[in-house]
Amino acid sequence: MKTYDVIRQHYGDRQYMPGETREASPSDVKHLVDAGVLKEAKTKAETAPANKAEKAAPKNKSA
């Protein structure tokens, strides 16, 4: 089972609204992914870490 983000409202095993997540077999929801109704959700490991040092450091250290 994979996790998908709901992009557009649709009715599957229940009513899904945009912003929700749905777990389903890829073969069961392939047509919804192709139609742009669902998008594969990123796992926590796939998200890019925020570089906190870039915001705090001045552009020119001599200033």
Secondary structure, DSSP 8 states (H G I E B T S, - for coil): -EEEEE-S-EESSSEE-TT-EEEE-HHHHHHHHHHTSEEE---TTTS----HHHHHS-SSTT-
